[in-house]
Amino acid sequence: MDVSAVAAPPVLEVCGLRKAFGSLVAINDVSFSVRRGEVVGLIGPNGAGKTTLLRMLATLLRPTSGRAAILGNELGWGNLAIRRAVGYLPDFFNLYTDLTLRECLTFFGRAYGLPETTVTARVADMLAFVDLTDKGDVLIRHLSRGMVQRLGLAVQLVHDPGLLLLDEPASGLDPKARLQLRGLLKRLSLEGKTIVISSHILPELADFCSHVAILAAGRLRLFGRVDEVQQRLAGVRRVTVRILGDPRAASAVAEEVAGFRVVDVKPGALVAETKRGVESLAELNARLVSRGIAVVGLSEDTATLEELFMQISGQEGER
Amino acid sequence: MNLSANPLLLRYRCSLLRPGQFWVNALVYGLVAGAILLLNGLLYGCTTTTYANAHELGAAIYVQFLILLAILLLVIGPVNTGNALQVEQAERSYDFFRLLPLSPADRAVGILIGRNLAMLPFAGLTTLLMVASGCVGGIAGLFQVQVLVALGSATAAANLAALLISQRQRLPRGPMKANQVNSLLSVIVLASVIAICAACVFAINQNAARIRFHFYALELPWLLVLAGLFLFAAAWSMTGVLRSFRVETGPLFTRPGAIAFLLGCLMICAGLFWSSFHDACPQDAGSILAGYVVVSCFPLLILLADASLSRQDYTDILAGELEPVTLAWVWSRSNVGFWLGCFAIWAGAFVAFGVTGQQGRFGVPLLLVCAVTGASFLFWAGLIELHILCAERNPKLTGLFTVLVAIQSALPLLLGGVLGSKSLVVFSPFGSLSLLAPDSGSVVSPALVLAAALLHFLLGVAVLIPLNREYRELARLPHRCRGA
């Protein structure tokens, strides 16, 4: 873990944020913070408030109450410093169809204050990043939906924002375009960009999200590192041990380790659960080996984001 | 403000001034301008009946180029400007536009100039051709300057109004939706444009450069008075445009701004009617006063639509209060309270104008008109506010309230007409203006007028009862929200 990143002030700090549309409360008392380099996946069922939250952070919607700060700038209506610091890609958008890609990126670069001397090079970099260099002089109206989506990403990156807010960036894309976009997002996360991304297509988040925020009915149900959230939701740590030999002997040894309960025994493997921390896995492994059991694999089973999503959706449905 | 650094100009230059488009526009313009010159030249050269001399030819071409310029600046320009945000919305790029880190002034200037980049060179060329033909036609330089000043101010007003209307059209809000009132204003602006063109033609043909118009005691060239009115409209439109870009939601006018706007309009209105009212004979004075009432009501109408808080605005304001608010607090900040204050200002100005303009000849009738219209205004304001707060839950209320207002206003007039009774007419707020007629005192007794006012007042109170319940619910809102 990057210690300096933890010590640095958060890129995004949200405190008691609330948005009401008349009597409907879309976002209710949401608080969390995001540090530099973190990629937060915002998940939740339809109507959970994901888009409302992102639009408030992008200064497109005025919060009813609460506060948020982005790179030290308090969220305020029409705050130009925040607008310069943020890149926001709406869920459904288009760009100026009567401009070429290069003209469009140049326009946004200039509007976001890039010096004239650097804007041309930056535009070329962005076109290369989204793999649209050969389309630079084509009118946007001639692009496919996937290309427009990639161009949208380039538009939001041209001014090198400190925080990228992406609302369902893969919606409406075919599988190939989705894969391309996922590749770009992965690269951005590897480059250390701070990103808050909402999506219904959860596998696309799982690959590169460091944190997850689960929204339901306008409230933030869970927020934290992906593994933490997975464990908190599951309540227990579930581990599969693959062994050579009789699994019943191994099962008996595992039951001896404090806090472990064997829940399944199958040929060549057993499944055990514990509420203890990650160090308990090392202890289990050591105990099995010391009793002469040949352990060939020990892995922790984690819930996928999809399972978390379904779990939260299920809880909301029961409510 | 550095125009060349405005990125919106770059964006529009790229899309509107591509060589292919520019040359098509140039060709169209060349054909129109060429046709004007060619046809007039042929008429001058080949016939002797149309133009007697070069002066007449020049004056005729001047008028034709003036009309062309008016079409470019006052029709095509506002259409371009007014479409800017609609195009952004239609193309689904509006969020990006909103997020641009540009000041409201940069946005406004970028759209006003940028969207008209393809038109402005041709407007400049037309101006040159117009001035040249005016010189040939012997049209006085001072008059030409006045025409250009009036046209320039009308251009500013029309384009800014178009931009403002397009900003407000995104927000279905208020009693009559703001865009309905704004559409009405567009018709007025368009009518003004046509009137300018007609007046210019008249002025040139009748050599009316010396026509003067009275503004209070001042005697001014009529074109300059017109220019002043357009500049007033342009200044307020610009204020509105900047505010709409800065705030985006909420009413167009702040409350102090609304009062300043109303006072400005009332002063201008009084200035325009003052001289004719002051010098009018008793028979005409009542009609002039009624004309003043009708014209001075327009700013009130604008404020009803554009200075009103929506239910969402109330929610946001109340959520900002740290302590629970009382019902009285809500009433004091409500639309109804504010509108009644505006009406009081209007009524005060009306009485002051009527009393001072005719040395006190109008006194009691003015107060009676104020009593009837004031009580009616209470009823209307209550209905409009109820509509703002409840129409979301029940959209059918719009129809019901419209019918109620129509019956309250028109039924007495219809009954008065059918039964031939002048007394019944005063039960309508519009009919109450008949009290300003010289012989009204002998036909309608003050007691009857006060009864009419009382009836409207009771109707108003009846509307305020459910409104009070809505306000009570709003007053409880912050509590609920915090607890939620």
Interface residues (C-beta under 8 A of the other chain):
Chain A: R18 A20 F21 G22 V25 N28 A58 T59 L60 R62 T64 S65 W77 G78 L80 A81 R83 R84 V86 Y88 P90 F92 F93 N94 L95 Y96 T97 D98 L99 T100 E103 T106 F107 F108 R110 A111 Y112 G113 V155
Chain B: P7 L8 L10 R11 C14 S15 E91 R92 S93 D95 F96 R98 L99 L100 P101 L102 S103 R246 V247 E248 T249 R311 Q312 T315 D316 A319 G320 E392 C481 A484
